[in-house]
Amino acid sequence: MSLILTINPGSTSTKIAVFAAEEELFERTVEHPHDAFSGLAGVYGQLEARRHAVQTMLSRAGYADARFDIVVGRGGLLAPMHGGAWRVNQTMLDILESAAHGEHPCNLGAPLALAFARSHGAHRNVQAIIVDPVVTDELDPVARIGGLPELPRRSVFHALSQRAAARRAAAQLGIRYEDGRFLVGHFGGGISVGAHRHGRVVDVNNALEGEGPFSPERTGGLPVMPALELVRRGVYSFERMRSIVQREGGMWAHLGTNDLREVQRRMDAGDTAAAQIFDALAYNSAKALCALLPALTGAGQDVPSAPPVDAVVLTGGMARSGRFMQAVSDRLRYLGPVIVLPRLEEMQALAMGGLRVLRGEETPAEYGGGMS
C-alpha cells in the first residue's frame, strides 16, 4: 500500500496529511498567529520553523519514523505553467527562494516536500512533487487584457483547492467537471474566485497582487491613485505597501485580527464595527463571483440559452463558518445551486496527484524556469 505525505503551507496555517493510497489516515493543522514569524527574513525565513511544525505533527500522530513512497507539496509562485504534477528540482527551489514571481508561504511547499522525501523516504529515490500550483494558467486571451499594455493580467490563485472543489461539486450533480460551468470561491487568508468553463479556469482574480475582494489578510482591489499617493507622500514605503496588500490588509487592517471566529465572537458581544466588516466581506465576495458570469458564457455559439451556472461552489477554511457562508450564499442563490464544501479538499487533491504518479498514470514534468 502506497504511503503518501502531503504538505500544504498557507498564510495562516501549515497542514499535513498521510494517505494510504486513497484512504486518509490522518490530517493535522497547526495555526500560525499573525505575529508567529515576525522578525524572520521573508517567507523563506519561515522554512525551518514550518519544517519543525511538520515534524512535530508527524511525531505526535505516531509517524515520526514513517517511510513515505512520495511526498507532495503545495505549489508555489513560479512562471505560468500547466496543471498536473511537477518534480521538485533545484531550478524550482532557486526561483522560489528568490521570490522572482512573488512571495507567499506556498513557496515553501516544494522545499518542505523535498526535505521530507529525503528524511522520511522509503528509499533514496523517493520523489518530491507539486501538483496544480497556484500559477496554473488557463485564462482566455481576452481575460489577460487589462488597462495597461505593460501589465497583462496574471493567473495566480488557489488552483488546487478550486479545481478539487469543482470536481467534487460536479460529482454531486452527476455531471463531468469537463462538461460543466461553475463559479468557484476559495475562502482562506486570501480569497480567489474563478470561472470554470468545461474543465478550464478561464478567468480568476489574482488573489496575491491586489485583485478581487478583500480577505482576512489582503486588501484586494484598491483605488490606484490614492494608493500611489500614499507611497509618493512617504506614508508607506513600497515594501511596506506590498506587505499591507498581501499580509496586513483587509479584515486585519480594519479589526486587528485575521480570525473570522474572533470577528464572530465580537459580533455576538455587540461590536457593530465587526458586524459591518463581516457583512462587507460577504458582500464583496459575492459581488466578485457575480462579476465572472460573462466568462462562463464564452462567445458566439458558446452562449447558452439556459442560465450558464451549473453551481456556485464555496470552499476553503472560512467555509467552515455556516454564518459566513449563509451571508455569501444568500446573495448568490438566484444564479443556481450553491454548494458549500467546508472540508478542505486540497490535501486529498495533493494525494491523488501523488498516487497518479506512483501508479504510472502521470509523469511529473521537469521544471525549467520559463513559462510552460
C-alpha positions as CSV (number, residue, x, y, z in Angstrom):
1,M,0.0,0.0,0.0
2,S,1.5,3.4,-1.1
3,L,2.1,5.8,1.8
4,I,1.8,9.4,0.8
5,L,2.7,12.6,2.8
6,T,1.1,15.8,1.7
7,I,2.2,19.3,3.0
8,N,0.3,22.5,2.5
9,P,1.7,25.7,3.9
10,G,-0.7,28.6,3.8
11,S,-0.9,32.2,5.0
12,T,-2.3,31.3,8.5
13,S,-1.5,27.6,8.9
14,T,0.5,24.6,7.9
15,K,-1.5,21.4,7.1
16,I,-0.2,17.9,6.6
17,A,-2.0,14.6,5.9
18,V,-0.9,11.0,5.4
19,F,-2.7,8.7,2.9
20,A,-2.5,5.0,2.2
21,A,-3.4,5.2,-1.4
22,E,-6.9,6.8,-1.5
23,E,-7.5,6.4,2.3
24,E,-6.7,9.3,4.5
25,L,-5.0,8.0,7.7
26,F,-4.8,11.3,9.5
27,E,-4.8,15.1,8.9
28,R,-3.4,17.8,11.2
29,T,-3.2,21.6,11.1
30,V,-1.1,24.0,13.0
31,E,-2.4,27.5,13.1
32,H,0.1,30.3,13.0
33,P,-0.8,33.6,14.8
34,H,-0.3,36.7,12.7
35,D,3.0,37.5,14.6
36,A,4.3,34.0,14.6
37,F,7.0,34.7,12.1
38,S,7.8,38.3,12.9
39,G,11.4,39.1,12.7
40,L,12.2,36.4,10.2
41,A,13.7,37.3,6.8
42,G,10.9,36.9,4.3
43,V,8.9,33.8,3.7
44,Y,11.9,31.6,3.2
45,G,13.0,32.5,6.7
46,Q,9.9,30.5,7.9
47,L,11.2,27.3,6.4
48,E,12.9,25.8,9.4
49,A,10.0,26.7,11.8
50,R,7.5,25.2,9.4
51,R,9.6,22.1,8.9
52,H,9.8,21.7,12.7
53,A,6.0,22.1,12.9
54,V,5.5,19.3,10.3
55,Q,7.9,17.0,12.2
56,T,6.1,17.7,15.5
57,M,2.7,16.9,14.0
58,L,4.1,13.6,12.5
59,S,5.7,12.6,15.8
60,R,2.6,13.3,17.8
61,A,0.5,11.2,15.4
62,G,2.9,8.3,15.5
63,Y,4.6,8.9,12.2
64,A,8.0,10.0,13.4
65,D,9.7,7.1,11.8
66,A,7.3,6.6,8.8
67,R,8.7,5.9,5.4
68,F,6.8,7.5,2.5
69,D,6.6,6.5,-1.1
70,I,6.1,10.0,-2.3
71,V,5.8,13.5,-0.7
72,V,3.6,16.1,-2.3
73,G,3.8,19.8,-1.5
74,R,1.6,22.7,-2.4
75,G,2.9,24.5,-5.5
76,G,4.4,28.0,-5.2
77,L,4.8,31.2,-7.2
78,L,6.6,30.1,-10.4
79,A,6.4,31.1,-14.1
80,P,2.9,30.3,-15.5
81,M,2.6,26.6,-16.1
82,H,0.0,23.9,-17.0
83,G,-1.7,21.9,-14.2
84,G,-0.7,18.5,-13.0
85,A,2.4,17.1,-11.3
86,W,5.9,18.7,-11.4
87,R,9.1,17.3,-9.9
88,V,10.8,19.4,-7.3
89,N,14.3,20.2,-8.7
90,Q,17.0,22.8,-7.9
91,T,15.8,25.2,-10.5
92,M,12.4,25.3,-8.9
93,L,13.8,25.8,-5.4
94,D,16.2,28.6,-6.5
95,I,13.3,30.5,-8.1
96,L,11.0,30.0,-5.1
97,E,13.7,31.2,-2.7
98,S,14.4,34.3,-4.8
99,A,10.7,35.1,-4.9
100,A,11.2,36.1,-8.6
101,H,7.5,35.6,-9.2
102,G,6.2,36.7,-5.9
103,E,6.4,35.9,-2.2
104,H,3.9,33.7,-0.3
105,P,4.1,30.8,2.1
106,C,3.0,28.5,-0.6
107,N,6.6,28.9,-1.9
108,L,7.6,26.6,1.0
109,G,5.6,23.6,-0.3
110,A,8.3,22.4,-2.6
111,P,11.3,22.7,-0.2
112,L,9.3,21.1,2.6
113,A,8.3,18.2,0.3
114,L,11.9,17.7,-0.7
115,A,13.1,17.8,2.9
116,F,10.7,15.1,4.0
117,A,11.3,13.0,0.9
118,R,15.0,12.9,1.9
119,S,14.4,12.4,5.6
120,H,11.4,10.1,5.5
121,G,11.6,8.5,2.1
122,A,11.0,4.7,1.8
123,H,14.1,4.6,-0.5
124,R,16.7,7.0,-1.8
125,N,14.8,7.9,-5.0
126,V,11.5,8.9,-3.4
127,Q,10.1,11.8,-5.4
128,A,9.0,15.2,-4.1
129,I,6.5,16.8,-6.3
130,I,4.0,19.7,-6.5
131,V,0.5,19.4,-8.0
132,D,-1.7,22.1,-9.6
133,P,0.3,25.0,-8.5
134,V,-1.2,28.5,-7.8
135,V,0.3,29.7,-11.1
136,T,-1.8,27.3,-13.2
137,D,-2.7,29.4,-16.2
138,E,-5.7,28.6,-18.4
139,L,-7.0,32.2,-18.9
140,D,-9.0,33.1,-22.0
141,P,-6.9,35.5,-24.1
142,V,-9.5,38.3,-23.6
143,A,-9.1,37.8,-19.8
144,R,-5.4,38.7,-19.9
145,I,-6.0,42.2,-21.2
146,G,-6.1,44.9,-18.6
147,G,-5.9,48.7,-18.7
148,L,-2.1,49.0,-19.3
149,P,-0.2,47.0,-22.0
150,E,2.8,46.6,-19.7
151,L,0.6,44.9,-17.1
152,P,-1.2,42.0,-18.6
153,R,-3.3,40.1,-16.0
154,R,-1.7,37.0,-14.4
155,S,-3.3,33.8,-13.2
156,V,-2.4,33.4,-9.5
157,F,-5.0,31.6,-7.4
158,H,-5.9,28.7,-5.2
159,A,-5.8,26.3,-8.2
160,L,-5.6,23.1,-6.2
161,S,-8.5,23.9,-3.9
162,Q,-10.7,25.4,-6.6
163,R,-10.3,22.5,-9.0
164,A,-10.8,19.9,-6.4
165,A,-13.9,21.6,-5.1
166,A,-15.3,22.0,-8.6
167,R,-14.7,18.3,-9.3
168,R,-16.5,17.3,-6.1
169,A,-19.4,19.6,-6.9
170,A,-19.7,18.1,-10.4
171,A,-19.8,14.6,-9.0
172,Q,-22.6,15.6,-6.6
173,L,-24.6,17.0,-9.6
174,G,-23.9,13.8,-11.6
175,I,-22.0,15.6,-14.4
176,R,-18.4,15.6,-15.6
177,Y,-16.3,18.6,-14.5
178,E,-15.2,19.0,-18.1
179,D,-18.8,19.4,-19.2
180,G,-19.9,21.9,-16.5
181,R,-19.8,25.6,-15.8
182,F,-19.0,26.7,-12.2
183,L,-18.3,29.8,-10.2
184,V,-15.9,28.8,-7.5
185,G,-14.7,30.7,-4.5
186,H,-11.8,29.7,-2.2
187,F,-12.1,31.5,1.2
188,G,-8.9,31.4,3.3
189,G,-6.3,34.0,4.3
190,G,-6.7,35.1,0.7
191,I,-9.8,34.9,-1.4
192,S,-9.8,33.8,-5.1
193,V,-12.9,33.5,-7.3
194,G,-12.7,31.6,-10.6
195,A,-14.9,30.9,-13.6
196,H,-14.5,27.2,-14.5
197,R,-15.8,26.5,-18.0
198,H,-15.6,23.0,-19.4
199,G,-12.6,22.0,-17.3
200,R,-10.6,25.2,-17.6
201,V,-10.3,28.1,-15.3
202,V,-10.8,30.8,-17.9
203,D,-10.8,33.8,-15.6
204,V,-9.8,34.3,-12.0
205,N,-8.7,37.2,-9.8
206,N,-5.0,37.4,-9.0
207,A,-5.5,36.8,-5.3
208,L,-1.9,37.8,-4.3
209,E,-1.3,41.0,-6.1
210,G,-4.4,43.1,-5.2
211,E,-7.2,41.9,-7.4
212,G,-10.7,40.9,-6.2
213,P,-12.4,41.2,-2.9
214,F,-10.6,42.0,0.3
215,S,-9.9,39.0,2.6
216,P,-8.8,38.3,6.2
217,E,-5.3,39.4,5.3
218,R,-5.3,41.0,1.9
219,T,-6.6,44.3,0.6
220,G,-8.0,43.1,-2.6
221,G,-8.5,45.8,-5.2
222,L,-7.7,49.4,-4.1
223,P,-8.2,52.7,-5.8
224,V,-5.0,53.1,-7.7
225,M,-4.3,56.9,-7.5
226,P,-4.9,57.2,-3.7
227,A,-2.7,54.1,-3.1
228,L,0.1,55.7,-5.3
229,E,-0.3,58.9,-3.4
230,L,0.3,57.2,0.0
231,V,3.6,55.9,-1.4
232,R,4.5,59.3,-3.0
233,R,3.9,61.2,0.2
234,G,6.0,58.7,2.2
235,V,3.2,57.5,4.3
236,Y,4.2,54.0,3.3
237,S,7.4,52.7,1.5
238,F,6.9,50.4,-1.4
239,E,7.9,47.5,0.7
240,R,5.5,48.4,3.4
241,M,2.7,48.8,1.0
242,R,3.4,45.4,-0.5
243,S,3.2,43.9,2.9
244,I,-0.1,45.6,3.6
245,V,-1.6,44.5,0.3
246,Q,-0.5,40.8,0.8
247,R,-0.5,40.3,4.6
248,E,-1.8,43.2,6.6
249,G,-4.8,44.4,4.7
250,G,-8.5,43.5,4.6
251,M,-10.0,42.3,7.9
252,W,-6.7,42.6,9.7
253,A,-6.4,46.3,8.8
254,H,-9.9,47.0,9.8
255,L,-10.2,44.9,13.0
256,G,-6.7,43.8,14.0
257,T,-7.4,40.1,13.5
258,N,-7.4,37.7,10.6
259,D,-9.5,35.1,12.5
260,L,-13.1,35.0,11.4
261,R,-14.1,33.2,14.6
262,E,-12.8,36.1,16.6
263,V,-14.8,38.5,14.5
264,Q,-18.0,36.5,15.1
265,R,-17.3,36.5,18.8
266,R,-17.1,40.3,18.7
267,M,-20.3,40.5,16.8
268,D,-22.1,38.3,19.4
269,A,-20.8,40.8,22.0
270,G,-22.4,43.7,20.2
271,D,-19.4,45.0,18.2
272,T,-21.0,46.9,15.3
273,A,-17.7,47.5,13.6
274,A,-17.0,43.8,13.4
275,A,-20.5,43.2,12.1
276,Q,-20.1,45.8,9.4
277,I,-16.7,44.3,8.2
278,F,-18.1,40.8,8.3
279,D,-21.0,41.9,6.1
280,A,-18.7,43.8,3.7
281,L,-16.5,40.7,3.4
282,A,-19.5,38.6,2.3
283,Y,-20.9,41.3,0.0
284,N,-17.6,41.9,-1.8
285,S,-17.0,38.2,-2.2
286,A,-20.4,37.6,-3.7
287,K,-20.0,40.6,-6.0
288,A,-16.7,39.3,-7.3
289,L,-18.3,35.9,-8.1
290,C,-21.1,37.5,-9.9
291,A,-18.7,39.6,-12.0
292,L,-17.4,36.4,-13.6
293,L,-20.6,35.4,-15.2
294,P,-19.6,36.7,-18.7
295,A,-16.6,34.3,-18.6
296,L,-18.9,31.3,-18.3
297,T,-20.8,32.1,-21.4
298,G,-17.8,32.3,-23.7
299,A,-18.6,33.9,-27.0
300,G,-20.6,33.4,-30.2
301,Q,-22.1,29.9,-30.5
302,D,-21.0,29.0,-27.0
303,V,-23.6,31.3,-25.4
304,P,-26.1,29.1,-23.6
305,S,-29.8,29.6,-23.8
306,A,-30.2,28.4,-20.2
307,P,-28.6,30.1,-17.1
308,P,-24.8,29.5,-17.5
309,V,-24.1,28.3,-14.0
310,D,-24.3,24.7,-13.1
311,A,-23.4,25.6,-9.5
312,V,-21.7,28.1,-7.3
313,V,-19.1,26.3,-5.2
314,L,-17.7,27.8,-2.0
315,T,-14.7,26.2,-0.2
316,G,-11.7,26.9,2.0
317,G,-11.1,27.5,5.7
318,M,-13.8,30.1,6.1
319,A,-16.4,27.7,4.5
320,R,-16.5,26.1,8.0
321,S,-18.4,29.2,9.2
322,G,-22.0,28.5,8.5
323,R,-22.8,32.1,9.4
324,F,-20.4,33.5,6.8
325,M,-21.4,31.0,4.1
326,Q,-25.0,32.0,4.7
327,A,-24.2,35.6,4.2
328,V,-22.4,34.9,0.9
329,S,-24.9,32.3,-0.3
330,D,-27.9,34.5,0.2
331,R,-26.5,36.9,-2.3
332,L,-25.9,34.2,-4.9
333,R,-28.8,31.8,-4.9
334,Y,-30.5,33.4,-7.9
335,L,-27.6,32.2,-10.0
336,G,-28.3,28.5,-9.4
337,P,-27.4,25.8,-6.8
338,V,-24.9,26.9,-4.1
339,I,-22.7,24.1,-2.9
340,V,-20.6,24.6,0.2
341,L,-17.7,22.3,0.8
342,P,-16.4,23.2,4.3
343,R,-14.0,20.3,4.5
344,L,-10.8,21.3,2.6
345,E,-10.3,19.2,-0.5
346,E,-6.7,20.3,-1.0
347,M,-5.0,17.5,0.9
348,Q,-6.8,14.8,-1.0
349,A,-6.2,16.5,-4.3
350,L,-2.4,16.6,-3.5
351,A,-2.5,12.9,-2.5
352,M,-4.4,11.9,-5.6
353,G,-1.8,13.7,-7.7
354,G,0.9,11.7,-5.9
355,L,-1.0,8.5,-6.4
356,R,-1.3,9.0,-10.2
357,V,2.5,9.4,-10.3
358,L,3.1,6.2,-8.2
359,R,0.7,4.3,-10.5
360,G,2.4,5.5,-13.6
361,E,-0.7,7.3,-14.8
362,E,1.2,10.6,-14.9
363,T,4.8,11.5,-15.3
364,P,5.9,14.6,-13.4
365,A,7.0,17.4,-15.6
366,E,10.5,18.8,-15.2
367,Y,10.6,22.5,-14.3
368,G,13.0,24.6,-16.4
369,G,12.3,28.1,-15.1
370,G,10.4,29.5,-18.0
371,M,6.7,29.7,-19.0
372,S,5.4,26.1,-19.5
